[in-house]
């Protein structure tokens, strides 16, 4: 299970076309809502036991990759070959956006990230997650349409 079509299902017969985790009735958006609400991946998986950890992490990895091509991301991230060898970082910092994914995938919260990287604001992290969710969901809906 390595691709979004393996993880996300969109069907008029399941939740009226709302993107859900394949094989469940759990909306994909609920993962992002939990993470934005400072709830760990582990707690999300406890709340929705029909979603596997592999599904959630596959979705997060794909979502973070997708957002880097979103032109709206420029307000939130900086990709500059002169800064961190071109690694995407939160704008105004030297903190790679990958660190947010690593923290969230490791069952930590946004607050845990902010504790280790005080130059990143909660607003930046939440806005990046929101954009990530919007980007990956729009991409999936377009592929199904």
C-alpha positions in Angstrom: 0.0 0.0 0.0 2.2 2.8 -1.3 0.0 5.1 -3.4 -2.9 7.4 -2.7 -5.4 5.3 -4.7 -4.5 2.4 -2.4 -5.3 4.5 0.6 -8.2 6.9 -0.4 -11.5 5.8 -1.8 -14.0 8.2 -3.4 -17.3 6.7 -4.3 -20.9 8.0 -4.4 -21.8 4.8 -2.6 -19.6 5.5 0.4 -20.2 8.7 2.4 -21.7 10.4 -0.7 -18.4 10.8 -2.4 -16.4 12.1 0.5 -12.8 10.9 0.3 -12.5 8.2 2.9 -9.7 5.8 3.9 -10.1 2.7 1.6 -12.2 0.0 3.2 -13.6 2.3 5.9 -16.2 5.1 6.2 -13.6 7.3 7.9 -13.2 10.7 6.1 -9.6 11.4 5.2 -10.2 15.0 6.4 -10.7 13.6 10.0 -6.9 12.7 10.1 -5.9 16.3 9.3 -8.6 17.7 11.7 -7.1 15.6 14.5 -3.5 16.6 13.7 -4.5 20.3 13.4 -6.2 19.9 16.8 -2.9 18.8 18.4 -4.0 15.2 18.6 -1.4 12.6 17.9 -1.6 10.0 15.1 -1.7 7.3 17.8 -4.9 8.9 19.3 -6.4 9.2 15.8 -5.8 5.5 15.2 -7.3 4.7 18.6 -10.4 6.8 17.7 -10.7 5.1 14.3 -9.4 1.5 14.6 -10.5 0.6 11.0 -7.8 2.9 9.7 -4.3 1.3 9.7 -1.2 3.1 10.7 0.2 2.3 7.2 -2.8 4.0 5.5 -2.3 7.1 7.7 1.4 7.4 7.1 1.1 6.7 3.4 -1.4 9.5 3.2 0.8 11.9 5.2 3.8 11.2 3.0 1.9 11.7 -0.2 0.2 14.8 1.1 3.5 16.4 2.1 5.0 15.6 -1.3 2.0 17.1 -3.0 2.0 20.4 -1.2 5.5 21.2 -2.4 4.1 21.6 -5.9 1.2 23.8 -4.7 1.9 27.4 -5.7 0.0 28.6 -2.6 2.7 27.0 -0.5 5.1 29.9 -1.1 3.7 31.9 1.8 4.4 29.0 4.1 7.6 27.4 2.9 10.8 28.4 1.3 12.8 26.3 -1.1 16.2 27.9 -1.8 19.4 26.2 -2.9 21.3 28.7 -0.8 19.3 27.7 2.4 19.6 24.1 3.7 20.7 22.9 0.2 17.2 23.5 -1.2 15.4 21.5 1.5 11.9 22.9 1.9 11.8 24.8 5.2 9.1 26.8 7.0 9.4 30.4 5.8 11.6 32.6 8.0 13.2 29.5 9.7 15.8 26.9 8.9 13.4 24.1 10.0 12.6 21.6 7.3 8.9 20.9 6.7 9.8 17.2 6.8 10.3 17.6 10.6 6.6 18.2 10.9 5.8 15.0 9.1 8.4 13.1 11.1 6.9 14.3 14.4 3.4 13.6 13.3 4.2 10.1 12.0 6.1 9.4 15.2 2.9 9.9 17.2 3.9 13.4 18.4 1.8 16.5 18.1 2.3 20.0 16.7 3.1 21.2 20.2 5.9 18.6 20.4 7.3 20.1 17.2 7.1 23.6 18.5 8.8 22.7 21.7 11.8 21.5 19.7 11.7 24.2 17.1 10.5 27.4 18.7 11.1 29.4 15.5 8.1 27.7 13.9 4.8 29.1 15.0 1.7 27.1 15.6 0.0 29.2 13.0 2.6 28.1 10.4 2.3 24.4 11.3 -1.5 24.4 11.2 -1.6 26.4 8.0 0.8 24.0 6.4 -1.3 21.1 7.5 -4.5 22.7 6.2 -2.8 23.4 2.8 -1.5 19.8 2.8 -5.0 18.4 3.3 -6.5 20.7 0.7 -3.8 19.9 -1.9 -3.9 16.1 -1.5 -7.7 16.0 -1.4 -8.1 18.2 -4.5 -5.6 16.0 -6.3 -7.5 12.9 -5.5 -10.9 14.3 -6.5 -9.4 15.4 -9.8 -8.0 11.9 -10.4 -11.4 10.4 -9.8 -13.4 12.9 -11.8 
